[in-house]
C-alpha cells in the first residue's frame, strides 16, 4: 500500500483518486480552493441554480465505468442521468433552422433533408460514416491507452478517409474541417453544423485537422446526456465515491512544491509550510504549474509532446427569467454567427478581442431543481472567446444576450437579472492562465493537438486532467484518471482497458 498525493480535485484527479483508493492505496487530495470539481461549478441565487462549466455530458460510459470499478452503486443510482432529445437545435445565419435528433442516423438524415433541402441529410449521413472510420482508428490510442512512445505516428497520419476531390485538374483530399465542409458537405449550413463542434473548443476549422470529425461523431454515436440538478451533481457523486473509498480531501491546501529523492518523488510541500510524504504524486494542474512545482526541472522526456497552452476560453451569461419554460423547448440551441470570417479572425488572434456577433450556445434545461418554481426559467448562454487578457469581459455579455434573442423571443421582457462568468472566473476555478480550456486530443496536424504523456521523467510523478493525455472534456478527463491509475497499479507495461 503506497501513499499517494493528488494535486487538485478536478474531475480527472478525483477519477484517479477513487480508482487508486480501491486498489488499496492511501490517497490524499490537496486542493487549493475550497471545493471539488474543477470547472464543474455551480452558481445559486434567489432559488435559481446554474452550471458555470460544462452543461452536457457526452460519452457517459467513461463515468459508468468509474462507478462500476469503484463500488456497488452504478452511476445511475448516484445521479439522475437523462438523454437529451433533440440533441441540439441550430439557428443558421440565413434564418433556417433544424432540430438534430439524438443518436439516430435515420432521424438526422430526415431532419436535415426537411430543413435544408433534399440531399443535405444524405451528405451528412455519409460524412458520419467516414467520421466513424476516423473514430475507430483513433479511439484506443487517443482515449483508452497511455500515449504511445512513438506518438509521432499519430501526429503524421490523418485517420479521416476523405473523399477524393478534383480541383484545378488535381485530385485532392480534405485535410481540415473547413475543407470537409467545402468539398464534401457543400452547404454553408452543414458546414456551420460541422464547424460548431470545433468552435466549441476554440479551434479554427481552417487549420483544425480533418480528424476532428470524431467530435460530432462522438455526440451522434453515444448521444447527448444531462444530469438532473446540473452537471455539478456528477462532481458531487464522484467526490462522494472518493470519500466512500477512503480518499482524504484537504481543501484550501495549496501545493507549492514537489519534493524528490534519488530521482523519485518523495512528497509535496504546502503553502502553510507543512510537508507530506508520498511514494507517488498525481498532478492535475494547468500548463506551467508543474514546472514550478518541481523547481523548474524538466520532467518531460526528450522528444515528448510539449505541454499545450490553450488559446480559447469561455464567456458565460446566466439568465434568470420570469415565465415558464415553453413545452417542447430544445435543451440546447446553437445560434450561429452571421459573420463566420470575423469570428474565426477573432479566435485566431488576427482581430483584437472577441467577435462582435459570436456563435452562442443556449442551454434551457427542463429541470425543476434549477428554478424557484414552475413559473421561472434558468438559461445559460456560452460563447468561446480568446484566452488572452482583456478578451471576453463583462462588457461583451450584451452581445450574447442579443444573439440569444433569436432563440428566445421576448427574452429581455422576461429577464429578471443576469450574472456573467468571464475567463478570469475560469482561471480562478481551474488555475489555467487566462481561463484557457484544454481541447480533446486529436490526431494529425503534426501533433499540435496531442497532449503530453501521463507519465513523466521523474519517477513516481504522473499528470492527470485535461492538460495531459488524452486531453480536455469530461470523457477525456475521466479516462486520464483511469490511465494514471493503471500506470501506477500495473506499472509502465499498462496498455489500457481491453
TAURDA-V961557 format. One record per pair of residues at least 6 apart in sequence whose ideal C-beta (glycine too) atoms are under 7 Angstrom apart, sorted by sequence separation. I is the first residue (numbers start at 1). GAP is how many residues later the second one is. D is the distance in whole Angstrom. If there is no record, write none. Layout:
<<I | GAP | D> <I | GAP | D>>
This chain:
<<21 | 6 | 5> <67 | 6 | 7> <68 | 6 | 6> <75 | 6 | 7> <91 | 6 | 5> <101 | 6 | 3> <148 | 6 | 7> <165 | 6 | 7> <174 | 6 | 4> <185 | 6 | 6> <227 | 6 | 5> <260 | 6 | 6> <269 | 6 | 5> <337 | 6 | 5> <345 | 6 | 4> <368 | 6 | 7> <371 | 6 | 6> <385 | 6 | 5> <405 | 6 | 5> <426 | 6 | 7> <427 | 6 | 7> <456 | 6 | 7> <466 | 6 | 4> <470 | 6 | 5> <6 | 7 | 5> <20 | 7 | 5> <42 | 7 | 6> <43 | 7 | 5> <67 | 7 | 5> <90 | 7 | 6> <101 | 7 | 6> <113 | 7 | 6> <141 | 7 | 6> <164 | 7 | 5> <165 | 7 | 5> <198 | 7 | 5> <227 | 7 | 5> <258 | 7 | 6> <259 | 7 | 4> <268 | 7 | 7> <283 | 7 | 6> <346 | 7 | 7> <371 | 7 | 5> <385 | 7 | 3> <404 | 7 | 6> <427 | 7 | 6> <442 | 7 | 4> <455 | 7 | 6> <456 | 7 | 7> <487 | 7 | 5> <42 | 8 | 7> <67 | 8 | 4> <89 | 8 | 7> <90 | 8 | 5> <100 | 8 | 6> <112 | 8 | 5> <113 | 8 | 4> <165 | 8 | 7> <259 | 8 | 5> <267 | 8 | 6> <268 | 8 | 5> <346 | 8 | 5> <370 | 8 | 4> <427 | 8 | 4> <441 | 8 | 6> <454 | 8 | 5> <486 | 8 | 4> <42 | 9 | 6> <43 | 9 | 5> <112 | 9 | 4> <164 | 9 | 6> <165 | 9 | 7> <174 | 9 | 5> <181 | 9 | 7> <182 | 9 | 7> <185 | 9 | 6> <203 | 9 | 7> <259 | 9 | 7> <267 | 9 | 5> <290 | 9 | 7> <342 | 9 | 7> <346 | 9 | 4> <426 | 9 | 3> <441 | 9 | 5> <454 | 9 | 6> <470 | 9 | 6> <6 | 10 | 7> <17 | 10 | 5> <42 | 10 | 7> <64 | 10 | 7> <89 | 10 | 5> <90 | 10 | 7> <101 | 10 | 6> <174 | 10 | 6> <181 | 10 | 3> <195 | 10 | 4> <198 | 10 | 5> <258 | 10 | 6> <259 | 10 | 6> <267 | 10 | 4> <268 | 10 | 6> <283 | 10 | 7> <401 | 10 | 7> <439 | 10 | 6> <441 | 10 | 5> <454 | 10 | 7> <466 | 10 | 7> <470 | 10 | 6> <486 | 10 | 7> <6 | 11 | 5> <41 | 11 | 5> <64 | 11 | 5> <67 | 11 | 6> <100 | 11 | 6> <110 | 11 | 6> <162 | 11 | 4> <257 | 11 | 7> <266 | 11 | 6> <267 | 11 | 5> <423 | 11 | 6> <424 | 11 | 6> <452 | 11 | 7> <466 | 11 | 6> <469 | 11 | 7> <17 | 12 | 5> <41 | 12 | 6> <63 | 12 | 6> <88 | 12 | 5> <99 | 12 | 6> <109 | 12 | 3> <112 | 12 | 5> <162 | 12 | 4> <257 | 12 | 4> <343 | 12 | 4> <423 | 12 | 3> <465 | 12 | 6> <468 | 12 | 6> <40 | 13 | 5> <86 | 13 | 4> <87 | 13 | 5> <98 | 13 | 6> <108 | 13 | 7> <109 | 13 | 6> <141 | 13 | 6> <181 | 13 | 5> <255 | 13 | 5> <256 | 13 | 5> <265 | 13 | 7> <268 | 13 | 6> <342 | 13 | 5> <364 | 13 | 7> <483 | 13 | 7> <39 | 14 | 4> <40 | 14 | 7> <86 | 14 | 6> <87 | 14 | 7> <98 | 14 | 6> <180 | 14 | 6> <181 | 14 | 6> <198 | 14 | 5> <256 | 14 | 6> <342 | 14 | 7> <454 | 14 | 5> <39 | 15 | 7> <86 | 15 | 5> <87 | 15 | 4> <109 | 15 | 7> <255 | 15 | 6> <256 | 15 | 5> <265 | 15 | 7> <343 | 15 | 6> <364 | 15 | 5> <454 | 15 | 6> <465 | 15 | 6> <482 | 15 | 7> <4 | 16 | 6> <13 | 16 | 7> <85 | 16 | 6> <86 | 16 | 6> <108 | 16 | 7> <109 | 16 | 5> <254 | 16 | 7> <259 | 16 | 7> <265 | 16 | 5> <343 | 16 | 6> <363 | 16 | 7> <451 | 16 | 7> <452 | 16 | 5> <453 | 16 | 6> <464 | 16 | 5> <85 | 17 | 4> <98 | 17 | 4> <108 | 17 | 7> <158 | 17 | 6> <177 | 17 | 6> <198 | 17 | 7> <253 | 17 | 6> <254 | 17 | 4> <362 | 17 | 7> <363 | 17 | 4> <383 | 17 | 5> <451 | 17 | 5> <452 | 17 | 7> <464 | 17 | 6> <84 | 18 | 6> <97 | 18 | 7> <98 | 18 | 7> <162 | 18 | 7> <165 | 18 | 4> <177 | 18 | 6> <197 | 18 | 4> <337 | 18 | 6> <339 | 18 | 6> <451 | 18 | 5> <83 | 19 | 6> <96 | 19 | 6> <197 | 19 | 5> <338 | 19 | 6> <362 | 19 | 6> <381 | 19 | 5> <451 | 19 | 7> <9 | 20 | 5> <96 | 20 | 7> <105 | 20 | 6> <287 | 20 | 5> <337 | 20 | 5> <381 | 20 | 7> <451 | 20 | 5> <464 | 20 | 5> <4 | 21 | 5> <6 | 21 | 6> <60 | 21 | 6> <138 | 21 | 5> <163 | 21 | 5> <177 | 21 | 5> <287 | 21 | 6> <337 | 21 | 6> <360 | 21 | 6> <361 | 21 | 5> <397 | 21 | 7> <4 | 22 | 7> <6 | 22 | 7> <9 | 22 | 4> <14 | 22 | 6> <137 | 22 | 4> <194 | 22 | 6> <287 | 22 | 5> <337 | 22 | 5> <462 | 22 | 5> <1 | 23 | 5> <2 | 23 | 5> <3 | 23 | 5> <4 | 23 | 5> <5 | 23 | 6> <6 | 23 | 4> <7 | 23 | 6> <8 | 23 | 6> <105 | 23 | 6> <258 | 23 | 6> <336 | 23 | 5> <360 | 23 | 5> <381 | 23 | 5> <397 | 23 | 5> <1 | 24 | 6> <6 | 24 | 7> <335 | 24 | 7> <359 | 24 | 7> <1 | 25 | 6> <5 | 25 | 6> <134 | 25 | 5> <334 | 25 | 7> <335 | 25 | 5> <358 | 25 | 4> <462 | 25 | 6> <11 | 26 | 7> <134 | 26 | 4> <394 | 26 | 5> <454 | 26 | 6> <462 | 26 | 7> <9 | 27 | 4> <11 | 27 | 6> <178 | 27 | 4> <334 | 27 | 5> <335 | 27 | 6> <9 | 28 | 7> <10 | 28 | 3> <56 | 28 | 7> <133 | 28 | 5> <177 | 28 | 4> <178 | 28 | 5> <394 | 28 | 6> <438 | 28 | 4> <441 | 28 | 6> <11 | 29 | 6> <176 | 29 | 7> <332 | 29 | 6> <333 | 29 | 4> <379 | 29 | 7> <393 | 29 | 6> <438 | 29 | 5> <441 | 29 | 5> <454 | 29 | 5> <130 | 30 | 6> <176 | 30 | 6> <180 | 30 | 6> <392 | 30 | 6> <440 | 30 | 7> <441 | 30 | 4> <454 | 30 | 5> <130 | 31 | 5> <176 | 31 | 6> <177 | 31 | 5> <332 | 31 | 6> <354 | 31 | 4> <392 | 31 | 5> <440 | 31 | 4> <176 | 32 | 6> <331 | 32 | 7> <354 | 32 | 6> <391 | 32 | 7> <439 | 32 | 6> <440 | 32 | 6> <455 | 32 | 6> <176 | 33 | 6> <177 | 33 | 6> <180 | 33 | 7> <331 | 33 | 6> <438 | 33 | 6> <439 | 33 | 5> <440 | 33 | 5> <454 | 33 | 6> <175 | 34 | 7> <176 | 34 | 6> <331 | 34 | 6> <438 | 34 | 3> <175 | 35 | 6> <177 | 35 | 5> <258 | 35 | 5> <312 | 35 | 6> <329 | 35 | 5> <331 | 35 | 7> <437 | 35 | 6> <441 | 35 | 7> <174 | 36 | 5> <257 | 36 | 6> <258 | 36 | 5> <387 | 36 | 6> <440 | 36 | 5> <347 | 37 | 7> <349 | 37 | 6> <354 | 37 | 6> <455 | 37 | 7> <255 | 38 | 6> <257 | 38 | 7> <353 | 38 | 6> <354 | 38 | 5> <385 | 38 | 7> <325 | 39 | 6> <347 | 39 | 6> <346 | 40 | 7> <360 | 40 | 5> <325 | 41 | 6> <358 | 41 | 7> <354 | 42 | 6> <357 | 42 | 7> <362 | 42 | 5> <356 | 43 | 6> <360 | 43 | 4> <360 | 44 | 6> <362 | 45 | 5> <389 | 45 | 6> <357 | 46 | 6> <362 | 46 | 7> <388 | 46 | 6> <22 | 47 | 7> <387 | 47 | 4> <18 | 48 | 7> <22 | 48 | 5> <162 | 48 | 6> <387 | 48 | 6> <387 | 49 | 4> <19 | 50 | 6> <160 | 50 | 4> <324 | 50 | 6> <15 | 51 | 6> <19 | 51 | 6> <158 | 51 | 6> <160 | 51 | 5> <324 | 51 | 5> <18 | 52 | 5> <158 | 52 | 6> <159 | 52 | 5> <323 | 52 | 7> <325 | 52 | 4> <127 | 53 | 7> <158 | 53 | 6> <160 | 53 | 5> <324 | 53 | 7> <322 | 54 | 6> <323 | 54 | 7> <321 | 55 | 6> <320 | 56 | 7> <321 | 56 | 4> <127 | 57 | 6> <127 | 58 | 6> <320 | 58 | 7> <321 | 58 | 6> <319 | 60 | 4> <123 | 61 | 7> <124 | 61 | 7> <123 | 62 | 5> <318 | 62 | 6> <319 | 62 | 7> <123 | 63 | 7> <316 | 64 | 6> <317 | 64 | 4> <316 | 65 | 7> <124 | 66 | 6> <316 | 66 | 5> <120 | 67 | 6> <123 | 67 | 7> <314 | 68 | 6> <315 | 68 | 5> <335 | 68 | 5> <335 | 69 | 6> <120 | 70 | 6> <314 | 70 | 6> <315 | 70 | 5> <116 | 71 | 6> <314 | 71 | 7> <335 | 71 | 5> <312 | 72 | 5> <313 | 72 | 6> <335 | 72 | 5> <116 | 73 | 6> <138 | 73 | 7> <312 | 73 | 7> <116 | 74 | 7> <312 | 74 | 6> <313 | 74 | 4> <333 | 74 | 4> <311 | 75 | 7> <312 | 75 | 5> <138 | 76 | 6> <311 | 76 | 6> <134 | 77 | 6> <310 | 77 | 5> <315 | 77 | 4> <134 | 79 | 5> <135 | 79 | 5> <313 | 79 | 6> <134 | 80 | 5> <317 | 80 | 5> <315 | 81 | 6> <131 | 82 | 4> <135 | 82 | 5> <130 | 83 | 7> <131 | 83 | 6> <317 | 83 | 5> <317 | 84 | 6> <131 | 85 | 7> <132 | 85 | 6> <315 | 85 | 7> <131 | 86 | 4> <128 | 89 | 6> <323 | 91 | 5> <128 | 92 | 6> <322 | 92 | 5> <96 | 93 | 6> <321 | 93 | 4> <321 | 94 | 6> <322 | 94 | 6> <321 | 95 | 6> <319 | 96 | 6> <320 | 96 | 4> <92 | 97 | 5> <320 | 97 | 5> <319 | 99 | 5> <92 | 100 | 6> <318 | 100 | 6> <317 | 101 | 6> <318 | 101 | 4> <90 | 103 | 6> <317 | 103 | 6> <226 | 105 | 6> <316 | 105 | 4> <315 | 107 | 6> <202 | 109 | 6> <202 | 110 | 2> <313 | 110 | 4> <201 | 111 | 7> <314 | 112 | 6> <313 | 113 | 6> <103 | 117 | 6> <103 | 118 | 7> <103 | 120 | 4> <102 | 121 | 5> <313 | 121 | 6> <102 | 122 | 6> <310 | 122 | 6> <313 | 122 | 4> <313 | 123 | 6> <314 | 123 | 6> <312 | 124 | 7> <313 | 124 | 6> <311 | 125 | 7> <312 | 125 | 6> <310 | 126 | 3> <309 | 127 | 7> <310 | 127 | 6> <310 | 128 | 6> <308 | 130 | 6> <87 | 132 | 6> <87 | 137 | 4> <196 | 138 | 6> <206 | 138 | 6> <229 | 138 | 7> <226 | 139 | 6> <228 | 139 | 6> <83 | 140 | 5> <84 | 140 | 5> <196 | 140 | 7> <204 | 140 | 5> <229 | 140 | 4> <230 | 140 | 7> <84 | 141 | 6> <228 | 141 | 6> <83 | 142 | 6> <84 | 142 | 5> <289 | 142 | 6> <305 | 142 | 6> <82 | 143 | 7> <204 | 143 | 6> <308 | 143 | 6> <81 | 144 | 6> <82 | 144 | 5> <192 | 144 | 5> <204 | 144 | 5> <286 | 144 | 6> <202 | 145 | 6> <286 | 145 | 4> <288 | 145 | 7> <305 | 145 | 5> <307 | 145 | 6> <81 | 146 | 6> <82 | 146 | 7> <285 | 146 | 7> <286 | 146 | 4> <305 | 146 | 6> <80 | 147 | 7> <286 | 147 | 7> <305 | 147 | 5> <79 | 148 | 5> <80 | 148 | 4> <304 | 148 | 6> <304 | 149 | 6> <300 | 152 | 6> <79 | 154 | 5> <151 | 154 | 6> <79 | 155 | 6> <300 | 156 | 6> <301 | 156 | 5> <299 | 157 | 4> <300 | 157 | 6> <79 | 158 | 5> <299 | 158 | 5> <59 | 159 | 6> <78 | 159 | 4> <298 | 159 | 7> <299 | 159 | 5> <308 | 159 | 6> <58 | 160 | 6> <199 | 160 | 6> <307 | 160 | 7> <58 | 161 | 6> <61 | 161 | 7> <299 | 162 | 6> <59 | 163 | 5> <196 | 163 | 6> <58 | 164 | 6> <294 | 164 | 7> <60 | 165 | 5> <58 | 166 | 6> <56 | 168 | 5> <57 | 168 | 4> <56 | 169 | 7> <57 | 169 | 7> <56 | 170 | 6> <57 | 170 | 6> <71 | 170 | 6> <63 | 171 | 7> <70 | 171 | 6> <71 | 173 | 6> <290 | 173 | 7> <57 | 174 | 6> <67 | 174 | 7> <70 | 175 | 6> <55 | 176 | 6> <54 | 177 | 6> <57 | 177 | 7> <53 | 178 | 7> <283 | 178 | 7> <51 | 179 | 4> <281 | 179 | 6> <51 | 180 | 5> <280 | 180 | 5> <281 | 180 | 5> <282 | 180 | 5> <283 | 180 | 5> <284 | 180 | 5> <287 | 180 | 6> <49 | 181 | 6> <51 | 181 | 6> <279 | 181 | 6> <284 | 181 | 4> <286 | 181 | 6> <202 | 182 | 5> <282 | 182 | 5> <200 | 184 | 7> <199 | 185 | 6> <42 | 188 | 6> <42 | 190 | 4> <40 | 191 | 6> <41 | 191 | 7> <40 | 192 | 5> <265 | 193 | 6> <40 | 194 | 7> <265 | 194 | 7> <37 | 195 | 7> <40 | 195 | 4> <264 | 195 | 4> <265 | 195 | 4> <263 | 196 | 6> <264 | 196 | 5> <265 | 196 | 5> <37 | 198 | 3> <260 | 198 | 6> <36 | 199 | 6> <282 | 202 | 6> <36 | 203 | 5> <258 | 203 | 7> <280 | 208 | 6> <35 | 216 | 7> <34 | 217 | 5> <29 | 218 | 6> <31 | 218 | 7> <33 | 218 | 7> <34 | 218 | 6> <29 | 219 | 7> <31 | 219 | 7> <18 | 220 | 7> <27 | 220 | 5> <28 | 220 | 4> <29 | 220 | 5> <30 | 220 | 5> <31 | 220 | 5> <21 | 221 | 7> <27 | 221 | 7> <29 | 221 | 7> <32 | 221 | 7> <28 | 222 | 6> <31 | 222 | 7> <32 | 222 | 4> <15 | 223 | 7> <18 | 223 | 5> <22 | 223 | 6> <30 | 223 | 4> <11 | 224 | 7> <14 | 224 | 5> <18 | 224 | 5> <21 | 224 | 4> <14 | 225 | 6> <17 | 225 | 5> <21 | 225 | 5> <30 | 225 | 5> <21 | 226 | 5> <11 | 227 | 7> <18 | 227 | 6> <14 | 228 | 5> <18 | 229 | 7> <17 | 230 | 5> <212 | 230 | 5> <99 | 231 | 6> <211 | 231 | 5> <211 | 232 | 4> <209 | 233 | 6> <211 | 233 | 5> <209 | 234 | 7> <202 | 235 | 7> <209 | 235 | 4> <201 | 236 | 7> <203 | 236 | 6> <209 | 236 | 4> <30 | 238 | 7> <201 | 238 | 4> <9 | 240 | 7> <30 | 240 | 7> <89 | 241 | 4> <88 | 242 | 7> <91 | 242 | 6> <89 | 243 | 7> <93 | 243 | 6> <86 | 244 | 6> <88 | 244 | 5> <89 | 244 | 4> <90 | 244 | 5> <91 | 244 | 5> <92 | 244 | 5> <93 | 244 | 7> <91 | 245 | 6> <93 | 245 | 4> <88 | 246 | 6> <90 | 246 | 7> <84 | 247 | 5> <7 | 248 | 5> <28 | 248 | 7> <84 | 248 | 7> <7 | 261 | 7> <5 | 262 | 6> <5 | 263 | 5> <52 | 264 | 6> <16 | 266 | 5> <50 | 268 | 4> <13 | 269 | 7> <5 | 271 | 6> <13 | 271 | 4> <12 | 272 | 6> <48 | 272 | 5> <5 | 273 | 4> <3 | 274 | 6> <4 | 274 | 6> <7 | 274 | 7> <10 | 274 | 5> <46 | 274 | 7> <3 | 275 | 5> <7 | 275 | 7> <43 | 275 | 6> <3 | 276 | 6> <4 | 276 | 5> <5 | 276 | 5> <6 | 276 | 5> <7 | 276 | 5> <8 | 276 | 4> <56 | 276 | 7> <2 | 277 | 4> <7 | 277 | 6> <8 | 277 | 6> <2 | 278 | 6> <4 | 278 | 6> <6 | 278 | 7> <7 | 278 | 6> <159 | 284 | 5> <157 | 286 | 7> <158 | 286 | 4> <157 | 287 | 7> <154 | 289 | 5> <155 | 289 | 7> <155 | 291 | 5> <155 | 292 | 3> <152 | 295 | 7> <155 | 295 | 6> <151 | 296 | 7> <154 | 296 | 6> <142 | 299 | 5> <151 | 299 | 6> <142 | 301 | 6> <138 | 305 | 5> <147 | 306 | 4> <146 | 307 | 7> <55 | 308 | 5> <146 | 308 | 6> <91 | 315 | 5> <91 | 316 | 6> <49 | 320 | 7> <49 | 321 | 5> <48 | 322 | 7> <147 | 322 | 4> <48 | 323 | 6> <47 | 324 | 7> <48 | 324 | 7> <47 | 325 | 3> <55 | 325 | 6> <46 | 326 | 7> <143 | 327 | 5> <50 | 328 | 6> <142 | 328 | 6> <49 | 329 | 7> <51 | 329 | 7> <48 | 330 | 5> <50 | 330 | 6> <143 | 333 | 7> <144 | 335 | 7> <143 | 336 | 6> <146 | 337 | 5> <146 | 341 | 6> <146 | 348 | 7> <145 | 350 | 6> <146 | 350 | 7> <145 | 351 | 4> <144 | 352 | 5> <144 | 353 | 6> <140 | 356 | 7> <52 | 369 | 5> <43 | 376 | 6> <39 | 387 | 7> <41 | 388 | 5> <39 | 390 | 6> <38 | 391 | 7> <39 | 391 | 5> <38 | 392 | 6> <66 | 412 | 6> <62 | 413 | 5> <63 | 415 | 6> <59 | 416 | 4> <62 | 416 | 4> <57 | 417 | 6> <58 | 417 | 6> <62 | 417 | 6> <54 | 420 | 6> <16 | 448 | 5> <13 | 451 | 5> <12 | 452 | 4> <13 | 452 | 6> <12 | 453 | 4> <12 | 454 | 7> <10 | 455 | 5> <8 | 457 | 7> <19 | 462 | 6> <23 | 462 | 7> <11 | 463 | 6> <15 | 463 | 5> <19 | 463 | 6> <12 | 465 | 4> <16 | 465 | 4> <20 | 465 | 5> <11 | 466 | 5> <12 | 466 | 7> <15 | 466 | 3> <19 | 466 | 4> <23 | 466 | 5> <10 | 467 | 7> <11 | 467 | 7> <15 | 467 | 7> <12 | 468 | 4> <16 | 468 | 5> <20 | 468 | 6> <12 | 469 | 5> <16 | 469 | 5>>
